[in-house]
Amino acid sequence: MNDGLTLIGAIDSGLYGRVYKAEQVDLERVVAVKIIKPGYPNVADAIAHAKKLVQIGPHNNLVTVFGVEYVTINNVGENLPAVVMEWLDGENLGRRLNGPRFTRQETRRICTGMFDAVEHIHAAGIAHGDLHPGNIILLSDCTPKIIDIDPNRDNTLSRLSTISREGAIVNDLGYCRNNAMLVFRQARFSIAAMADLDVRLQGADNLDAIRQACDELLSQNVSKSTGPSAAFVGNGLCGDE
C-alpha cells in the first residue's frame, strides 16, 4: 500500500469506503484501513471528522483512530485518502443479537460502554450521527467499541447552529434508547420489565436519564421465576449473570 503499511486483505465494504486489514510493520501492530472511495461526495468532511477523532484521544469504548494517510492500492487508485484505525476482533451488535442471550453482566457492560463512549464524544464536541447496531462492535467479553461516525458530514458540534446541534445530540440519544432496548430484549428480561423500561427511556431526555433507567432495571433483584413478574427470565448462555 504505502510505506509502513502492508496489506493483508479486504474485509468489508460500506457506503463510502472499503475496509482492509493491514499491518503497520514499523509499529508491529495490525490495523484496519478504511479507503474512501474515489469520487465519493463529502470526502473533505469525512477526512476532517477522522482527524477530529484522532484529537479526541483513546477511549475504552470508542475505536481508536490513529490517523489519516494517503495510500496506493493496485487496481484501485493512487494517493487515496484512508483512515487508519485499531483492528477489532469481534462482531457487530446487529449480528450478535441473533446469537446467545446476554447475561445481566454483559447487558450492563454493553449499555454502560455505549453511554460512556457517546458521553465522551459529545464532551469532545462531536455527535456520532449513525449509531445503529452495525456500528457497535462487541469484543469477546461483550465490551462495546463504537465505530464509523457518520461520514456524510462533519458533525463537529461547534460548527452547527444551536438548533442543529441540539438535533444532532437528540439523534444520538435516540440511537442509545433503541440500542438499549435491543440489548435488554436479547437478555430476556420479562415483558413487564421491558414495558416499564420502554416508558422510562421514552421519557428520558438526556444521557444521564437513559443511563439511570437502565441501571435501575439491572439493579433489581433477580427472580428465577419465569412468570410475568420476573425481571430477568432465566440465565444467560455464556459468562456469569
C-alpha positions as CSV (number, residue, x, y, z in Angstrom):
1,M,0.0,0.0,0.0
2,N,2.4,2.7,1.2
3,D,5.5,2.9,3.4
4,G,4.8,1.3,6.8
5,L,1.5,-0.4,5.8
6,T,1.4,-3.9,4.5
7,L,-2.0,-5.0,3.1
8,I,-3.4,-8.3,4.4
9,G,-6.7,-8.4,2.7
10,A,-10.1,-6.8,2.1
11,I,-12.6,-7.2,4.9
12,D,-15.7,-5.3,4.2
13,S,-17.3,-2.6,2.0
14,G,-19.6,0.2,3.0
15,L,-21.3,3.2,1.7
16,Y,-18.3,5.4,1.3
17,G,-15.3,3.1,1.6
18,R,-13.8,-0.3,1.8
19,V,-12.1,-1.7,4.9
20,Y,-8.8,-3.6,4.7
21,K,-6.9,-5.5,7.3
22,A,-3.2,-4.3,7.3
23,E,-0.1,-4.4,9.3
24,Q,1.9,-1.3,10.4
25,V,5.3,-3.0,10.2
26,D,7.3,-0.4,11.9
27,L,4.9,-0.3,14.9
28,E,4.3,-4.0,14.9
29,R,0.5,-3.8,15.0
30,V,-2.4,-4.9,13.0
31,V,-4.8,-2.1,11.9
32,A,-8.0,-1.5,10.0
33,V,-7.6,0.8,7.0
34,K,-10.8,2.3,5.5
35,I,-10.2,3.6,2.0
36,I,-12.6,6.4,1.0
37,K,-14.0,5.6,-2.5
38,P,-12.7,7.7,-5.3
39,G,-15.3,10.3,-6.2
40,Y,-17.3,9.9,-3.1
41,P,-19.0,13.2,-2.1
42,N,-18.2,14.9,1.2
43,V,-14.7,13.4,1.2
44,A,-13.4,16.5,2.9
45,D,-15.9,16.2,5.7
46,A,-15.1,12.5,6.2
47,I,-11.4,13.3,6.5
48,A,-11.9,16.3,8.8
49,H,-14.0,14.1,11.1
50,A,-11.4,11.4,11.2
51,K,-8.8,13.9,12.1
52,K,-11.1,15.2,14.9
53,L,-11.3,11.6,16.2
54,V,-7.5,11.5,16.4
55,Q,-7.5,14.6,18.5
56,I,-10.1,13.1,20.9
57,G,-7.7,10.5,22.1
58,P,-8.4,6.9,23.1
59,H,-11.4,5.7,25.0
60,N,-12.1,2.1,26.1
61,N,-15.4,2.1,24.2
62,L,-14.5,4.0,21.1
63,V,-12.4,2.7,18.2
64,T,-9.0,4.4,18.2
65,V,-8.3,6.3,15.0
66,F,-4.5,6.6,14.5
67,G,-4.5,9.0,11.6
68,V,-5.4,9.8,8.0
69,E,-2.9,8.7,5.3
70,Y,-2.9,8.6,1.6
71,V,-2.3,5.2,0.1
72,T,-2.0,3.5,-3.2
73,I,-3.7,0.1,-4.0
74,N,-3.2,-1.8,-7.2
75,N,-6.3,-1.8,-9.4
76,V,-8.0,0.7,-7.1
77,G,-6.1,4.0,-7.3
78,E,-3.2,6.2,-6.1
79,N,-3.0,8.6,-3.2
80,L,-6.4,7.6,-1.9
81,P,-7.4,9.1,1.5
82,A,-7.6,6.4,4.1
83,V,-8.5,6.3,7.8
84,V,-6.1,4.1,9.9
85,M,-7.8,2.6,13.0
86,E,-7.2,-0.1,15.6
87,W,-8.1,-3.6,14.5
88,L,-11.1,-5.0,16.4
89,D,-11.7,-8.7,16.8
90,G,-15.4,-9.1,17.4
91,E,-18.8,-8.9,15.7
92,N,-21.2,-6.1,15.5
93,L,-24.2,-5.8,17.8
94,G,-26.6,-6.4,14.9
95,R,-25.2,-9.8,14.2
96,R,-24.8,-10.7,17.9
97,L,-28.5,-10.1,18.5
98,N,-29.1,-13.3,16.6
99,G,-26.8,-15.3,18.9
100,P,-26.9,-16.4,22.6
101,R,-28.8,-14.3,25.0
102,F,-26.9,-11.7,27.0
103,T,-26.2,-12.2,30.7
104,R,-27.0,-9.4,33.1
105,Q,-23.3,-8.6,33.4
106,E,-23.0,-8.4,29.6
107,T,-26.1,-6.2,29.3
108,R,-24.6,-3.8,31.8
109,R,-21.2,-3.8,30.1
110,I,-22.7,-3.1,26.6
111,C,-25.1,-0.3,27.7
112,T,-22.6,1.3,30.1
113,G,-19.9,1.2,27.5
114,M,-22.1,2.7,24.8
115,F,-23.3,5.5,27.1
116,D,-19.7,6.3,28.2
117,A,-18.5,6.5,24.6
118,V,-21.3,8.8,23.5
119,E,-20.7,11.0,26.5
120,H,-17.0,11.1,25.6
121,I,-17.5,12.2,22.0
122,H,-20.2,14.7,23.0
123,A,-17.8,16.2,25.6
124,A,-15.2,16.5,22.8
125,G,-17.7,18.4,20.7
126,I,-18.7,15.7,18.2
127,A,-22.0,13.9,17.5
128,H,-21.9,10.4,16.1
129,G,-24.9,10.6,13.8
130,D,-25.3,7.0,12.8
131,L,-25.2,4.8,16.0
132,H,-27.1,1.8,14.7
133,P,-26.3,-1.8,15.9
134,G,-23.9,-2.3,13.0
135,N,-21.7,0.4,14.3
136,I,-21.2,-1.1,17.7
137,I,-18.5,-3.9,17.7
138,L,-18.6,-6.3,20.6
139,L,-15.4,-7.9,21.7
140,S,-15.3,-11.5,23.0
141,D,-16.3,-10.3,26.5
142,C,-19.1,-8.0,25.1
143,T,-17.1,-4.9,25.7
144,P,-18.5,-2.5,23.1
145,K,-16.5,-0.4,20.7
146,I,-18.3,2.3,18.7
147,I,-17.1,2.8,15.1
148,D,-18.0,4.7,11.9
149,I,-19.1,8.2,13.0
150,D,-21.3,9.5,10.2
151,P,-19.1,10.2,7.2
152,N,-21.7,12.3,5.3
153,R,-20.9,15.5,7.1
154,D,-18.7,16.9,9.8
155,N,-20.7,16.6,13.0
156,T,-18.5,18.9,14.9
157,L,-21.0,20.5,17.3
158,S,-19.3,23.9,17.4
159,R,-19.9,24.2,13.6
160,L,-23.6,23.6,13.9
161,S,-26.3,26.1,14.6
162,T,-28.0,25.8,18.0
163,I,-31.0,24.0,16.6
164,S,-28.9,21.7,14.5
165,R,-26.5,21.0,17.5
166,E,-29.5,20.1,19.7
167,G,-30.9,17.9,16.9
168,A,-27.6,16.1,16.5
169,I,-27.5,15.3,20.2
170,V,-31.1,14.2,20.3
171,N,-30.5,11.9,17.3
172,D,-27.6,10.2,19.2
173,L,-29.9,9.8,22.3
174,G,-32.5,8.1,20.1
175,Y,-30.0,5.6,19.0
176,C,-28.9,5.0,22.6
177,R,-32.5,4.3,23.6
178,N,-33.1,1.9,20.7
179,N,-29.9,0.0,21.2
180,A,-30.5,-0.4,24.9
181,M,-34.0,-1.8,24.2
182,L,-32.5,-4.3,21.8
183,V,-29.8,-5.4,24.3
184,F,-32.3,-5.9,27.1
185,R,-34.6,-7.9,24.9
186,Q,-31.8,-10.1,23.9
187,A,-31.1,-10.6,27.7
188,R,-34.6,-11.9,28.0
189,F,-36.0,-9.5,30.6
190,S,-39.6,-10.1,31.3
191,I,-42.4,-8.4,29.2
192,A,-43.4,-6.3,32.2
193,A,-39.8,-5.1,32.8
194,M,-39.4,-4.3,29.2
195,A,-42.6,-2.3,29.0
196,D,-41.5,-0.3,32.1
197,L,-38.1,0.3,30.6
198,D,-39.6,1.4,27.3
199,V,-41.7,4.0,29.1
200,R,-38.7,5.2,31.1
201,L,-36.5,5.5,28.1
202,Q,-39.0,7.4,26.0
203,G,-39.3,9.9,28.8
204,A,-35.6,10.3,29.2
205,D,-34.4,13.5,27.5
206,N,-30.7,13.2,28.4
207,L,-28.0,10.6,28.6
208,D,-28.0,10.5,32.4
209,A,-31.7,9.7,32.5
210,I,-31.2,7.0,29.9
211,R,-28.4,5.5,31.9
212,Q,-30.4,5.7,35.2
213,A,-33.4,3.9,33.6
214,C,-31.1,1.0,32.5
215,D,-29.1,0.9,35.8
216,E,-32.2,0.7,37.9
217,L,-33.6,-2.3,36.0
218,L,-30.2,-4.0,36.1
219,S,-30.0,-3.4,39.9
220,Q,-33.3,-5.1,40.6
221,N,-33.2,-8.4,42.5
222,V,-33.3,-11.3,40.0
223,S,-36.1,-13.8,40.3
224,K,-35.6,-17.2,38.9
225,S,-39.3,-17.5,38.2
226,T,-40.4,-17.4,34.6
227,G,-43.6,-15.7,35.5
228,P,-44.6,-12.2,34.2
229,S,-43.3,-10.6,37.4
230,A,-39.8,-11.7,36.9
231,A,-37.4,-9.0,35.9
232,F,-35.0,-11.4,34.3
233,V,-36.1,-14.7,32.8
234,G,-33.5,-17.5,33.1
235,N,-29.8,-17.3,32.9
236,G,-27.6,-16.3,30.0
237,L,-25.9,-19.0,28.0
238,C,-22.4,-17.6,28.4
239,G,-20.5,-15.7,31.1
240,D,-21.9,-15.1,34.6
241,E,-25.1,-13.4,35.5
